[in-house]
Amino acid sequence: MKKIILSFVAALGLIAGAAHAAGGGAALDKAPNRINDLPALQNGAKLFVNYCIGCHSAAFMRYNRLTDIGLTPQQIKDNLLFTTEKIGETMKATIDPHQAKEWFGANPPDLTVIARSRAGLGGSGADYLYTFLRTFYRDDTKATGWNNIVFPNVGMPNPLWQLQGDHRPVFEEHESHGQTVHALKGWEQKAAGSMTPVQYDEAIGDLVGYMQWMGEPAQKTRVRIGVWVLIFLAFTTVLAWKLNGAFWKDVK
């Protein structure tokens, strides 16, 4: 029995290690929680439409759903409808699928539920996206000219490089289990972007917050209803307990 338990624990360790390695082995930064911040979600929607939807679709999200984050139908039409003329249409990428496969080796994935699907051992899906979008760096050995700390050998370039600028990772070496490991020490800014590093981190926080909201637009309603359901259940539990005592008080 002891051997079985030890084998099971070892297997779990191997699975966790494999999942960690598949994610690039990088520690994830905590994403700011902006799921209830309407101005941040609106800015995130703007960034998504301007920088993401060229290659990535959000095929399960309709433009008119953006009214839930405080945008009017006219604002959506004037500022966000780049791929369609109808506000009731879904968010579809502008890139041709055949060209995308030729350029990147595969069609870029749909991003509707990307914040939910990327949750793992290292943190939430929002943490993953927040770190991923801030850790691109130039790599001339790659076909796109870019690489990523969180997703090594990623097939996409940095879509936000004009905002972020050009920064390079600085690694330090240390020994681990008899092997030399290159750990990320920090970043060196090579060329400034249109945003400062602090402004860029804020913008990515807004973008990730929007993608987190997009994965489940009704989550605030679900939480609000859930609270009232718990209150109702607590009240009915107390009422049932009192009634039970009243019904059986004369029974010995």
C-alpha positions as CSV (number, residue, x, y, z in Angstrom):
1,M,0.0,0.0,0.0
2,K,2.8,2.4,0.9
3,K,4.5,1.7,-2.5
4,I,1.2,2.5,-4.3
5,I,0.8,5.8,-2.5
6,L,4.5,6.8,-3.2
7,S,4.0,5.9,-6.9
8,F,0.9,7.9,-7.1
9,V,2.6,11.0,-5.5
10,A,5.6,10.6,-7.9
11,A,3.2,10.4,-10.9
12,L,1.5,13.6,-9.7
13,G,4.9,15.3,-9.5
14,L,5.8,14.3,-13.0
15,I,2.5,15.6,-14.4
16,A,3.0,18.9,-12.6
17,G,6.5,19.1,-13.9
18,A,5.4,18.4,-17.4
19,A,2.7,21.0,-17.2
20,H,5.1,23.5,-15.8
21,A,7.6,22.8,-18.7
22,A,4.8,23.0,-21.3
23,G,4.0,26.5,-20.0
24,G,7.6,27.7,-20.5
25,G,8.6,27.3,-16.9
26,A,8.2,31.0,-16.2
27,A,6.6,32.4,-13.1
28,L,3.4,34.3,-13.8
29,D,2.7,37.8,-12.6
30,K,-0.6,38.5,-10.9
31,A,-3.0,40.2,-13.2
32,P,-5.0,43.2,-11.9
33,N,-8.6,42.5,-11.3
34,R,-10.6,44.8,-13.5
35,I,-13.7,42.7,-14.2
36,N,-15.9,45.3,-12.5
37,D,-14.1,48.4,-13.9
38,L,-16.2,49.6,-16.8
39,P,-13.7,52.3,-18.1
40,A,-10.9,49.6,-18.0
41,L,-13.1,47.1,-19.9
42,Q,-14.0,49.7,-22.5
43,N,-10.3,50.5,-23.0
44,G,-9.6,46.8,-23.2
45,A,-12.2,46.3,-25.9
46,K,-10.7,49.1,-27.9
47,L,-7.2,47.5,-27.6
48,F,-8.6,44.1,-28.5
49,V,-10.3,45.5,-31.7
50,N,-7.3,47.5,-32.7
51,Y,-4.5,45.0,-32.0
52,C,-5.9,41.5,-31.7
53,I,-8.8,41.1,-34.1
54,G,-6.7,41.5,-37.2
55,C,-5.5,37.9,-36.7
56,H,-7.7,36.4,-33.8
57,S,-11.4,36.0,-33.9
58,A,-13.8,36.1,-30.9
59,A,-16.4,34.0,-32.7
60,F,-18.7,33.6,-29.7
61,M,-18.9,37.3,-28.8
62,R,-21.2,39.7,-30.6
63,Y,-20.5,43.4,-30.8
64,N,-23.8,44.4,-29.3
65,R,-22.9,42.6,-26.1
66,L,-20.4,45.4,-25.4
67,T,-23.4,47.4,-24.2
68,D,-23.0,45.4,-21.0
69,I,-19.8,47.3,-20.3
70,G,-21.4,50.7,-20.8
71,L,-20.9,51.4,-24.5
72,T,-23.8,52.6,-26.6
73,P,-24.7,51.0,-29.9
74,Q,-23.6,54.2,-31.6
75,Q,-20.2,54.2,-29.9
76,I,-19.7,50.6,-31.0
77,K,-20.6,51.5,-34.6
78,D,-18.4,54.5,-34.7
79,N,-15.3,53.1,-33.0
80,L,-15.2,49.3,-33.0
81,L,-16.9,47.9,-36.1
82,F,-13.8,47.3,-38.4
83,T,-14.7,43.8,-39.6
84,T,-18.5,44.1,-40.2
85,E,-21.2,46.7,-40.6
86,K,-23.7,45.0,-38.4
87,I,-23.6,45.5,-34.6
88,G,-25.2,42.1,-34.1
89,E,-22.4,40.2,-35.9
90,T,-19.7,38.3,-34.1
91,M,-16.1,39.4,-33.8
92,K,-14.3,37.8,-36.7
93,A,-10.7,38.2,-37.7
94,T,-9.8,40.1,-40.8
95,I,-6.9,37.8,-41.8
96,D,-7.4,35.2,-44.5
97,P,-7.1,31.7,-42.9
98,H,-5.0,30.4,-45.8
99,Q,-2.5,33.3,-45.4
100,A,-2.5,32.9,-41.7
101,K,-1.6,29.2,-41.9
102,E,1.2,30.1,-44.5
103,W,2.7,32.9,-42.4
104,F,2.4,31.4,-38.9
105,G,2.2,27.7,-39.5
106,A,-1.4,27.5,-38.1
107,N,-4.5,29.6,-37.9
108,P,-4.4,31.9,-34.9
109,P,-6.7,30.5,-32.1
110,D,-10.1,32.0,-31.3
111,L,-9.8,34.2,-28.1
112,T,-13.4,34.2,-26.8
113,V,-12.6,31.9,-23.8
114,I,-8.8,32.2,-23.9
115,A,-8.7,33.6,-20.3
116,R,-10.6,30.6,-19.0
117,S,-8.7,28.0,-21.0
118,R,-5.2,29.2,-20.0
119,A,-5.7,28.7,-16.2
120,G,-3.3,26.2,-14.8
121,L,-0.9,25.3,-12.0
122,G,1.0,28.5,-12.2
123,G,-2.0,30.9,-11.9
124,S,-5.2,32.0,-13.5
125,G,-5.8,32.4,-17.2
126,A,-5.7,36.2,-16.6
127,D,-2.3,35.8,-15.0
128,Y,-1.0,33.8,-17.9
129,L,-2.2,36.4,-20.5
130,Y,-1.0,39.3,-18.4
131,T,2.5,37.8,-18.3
132,F,2.5,36.5,-21.8
133,L,1.7,39.9,-23.4
134,R,4.4,41.6,-21.4
135,T,7.3,39.2,-22.1
136,F,7.8,39.3,-25.9
137,Y,11.3,40.0,-27.0
138,R,13.3,40.3,-30.3
139,D,14.8,37.0,-31.5
140,D,16.3,37.1,-35.0
141,T,16.5,33.3,-35.0
142,K,12.7,33.0,-35.3
143,A,10.7,33.4,-38.5
144,T,8.6,36.2,-37.0
145,G,11.6,37.9,-35.4
146,W,10.0,37.5,-31.9
147,N,10.0,35.1,-29.0
148,N,8.3,34.9,-25.6
149,I,9.4,34.0,-22.1
150,V,6.1,32.4,-21.1
151,F,5.5,30.6,-24.5
152,P,9.0,29.8,-25.9
153,N,9.1,29.5,-29.7
154,V,5.7,31.1,-30.1
155,G,4.5,31.4,-33.7
156,M,3.2,34.9,-33.4
157,P,4.9,38.3,-33.4
158,N,4.4,40.9,-30.7
159,P,1.2,42.7,-31.9
160,L,1.8,45.5,-29.3
161,W,5.5,46.2,-30.0
162,Q,4.8,49.8,-31.0
163,L,3.3,50.5,-27.6
164,Q,5.8,48.5,-25.6
165,G,9.0,49.3,-27.5
166,D,11.9,46.9,-27.8
167,H,13.1,45.4,-24.5
168,R,15.4,42.4,-24.1
169,P,15.5,39.8,-21.3
170,V,18.5,39.5,-19.0
171,F,19.2,36.0,-17.8
172,E,21.4,34.7,-15.0
173,E,22.8,31.2,-14.8
174,H,22.6,28.9,-11.7
175,E,22.9,25.2,-11.1
176,S,19.9,23.1,-10.4
177,H,20.1,19.3,-10.0
178,G,23.5,19.2,-11.8
179,Q,22.3,21.3,-14.8
180,T,22.8,24.9,-15.7
181,V,19.5,26.8,-15.7
182,H,19.0,30.2,-17.3
183,A,16.6,32.2,-15.1
184,L,15.1,35.5,-16.0
185,K,16.8,38.3,-14.0
186,G,15.1,41.4,-15.5
187,W,14.6,43.4,-18.7
188,E,16.8,45.9,-20.6
189,Q,15.0,48.6,-22.6
190,K,16.5,48.9,-26.0
191,A,14.1,51.3,-27.7
192,A,11.1,53.2,-26.2
193,G,7.6,52.6,-27.4
194,S,4.7,55.1,-27.4
195,M,4.0,54.1,-23.8
196,T,6.1,54.0,-20.7
197,P,6.6,50.6,-19.1
198,V,4.0,51.6,-16.4
199,Q,1.5,52.8,-19.0
200,Y,2.0,49.6,-21.0
201,D,1.4,47.4,-18.0
202,E,-1.8,49.4,-17.3
203,A,-3.0,48.9,-20.9
204,I,-2.3,45.2,-20.8
205,G,-4.2,45.0,-17.5
206,D,-7.2,46.6,-19.3
207,L,-6.9,44.2,-22.3
208,V,-6.6,41.1,-20.1
209,G,-9.6,42.3,-18.0
210,Y,-11.6,42.6,-21.1
211,M,-10.6,39.1,-22.3
212,Q,-11.5,37.8,-18.9
213,W,-14.9,39.4,-19.0
214,M,-15.4,38.2,-22.6
215,G,-14.9,34.6,-21.5
216,E,-18.1,34.9,-19.3
217,P,-20.0,38.2,-19.8
218,A,-22.7,37.1,-17.4
219,Q,-20.4,36.3,-14.5
220,K,-21.3,39.4,-12.5
221,T,-25.0,38.5,-12.8
222,R,-24.2,34.9,-11.8
223,V,-22.3,36.0,-8.7
224,R,-25.1,38.4,-7.7
225,I,-27.8,35.8,-8.2
226,G,-25.6,33.3,-6.3
227,V,-25.4,35.5,-3.3
228,W,-29.2,35.9,-3.1
229,V,-29.6,32.1,-3.6
230,L,-27.3,31.4,-0.6
231,I,-29.2,33.9,1.5
232,F,-32.5,32.2,0.6
233,L,-31.1,28.8,1.4
234,A,-29.8,30.0,4.7
235,F,-33.2,31.5,5.6
236,T,-35.1,28.3,4.5
237,T,-32.7,26.2,6.5
238,V,-33.4,28.1,9.7
239,L,-37.1,28.0,9.0
240,A,-37.1,24.2,8.3
241,W,-35.1,23.7,11.5
242,K,-37.6,25.7,13.6
243,L,-40.6,23.9,12.0
244,N,-39.0,20.6,12.7
245,G,-38.6,21.5,16.3
246,A,-42.2,22.6,16.5
247,F,-43.6,19.5,14.9
248,W,-41.7,17.0,17.0
249,K,-41.6,18.8,20.4
250,D,-44.5,16.7,21.8
251,V,-43.1,13.4,20.5
252,K,-41.1,11.5,23.0
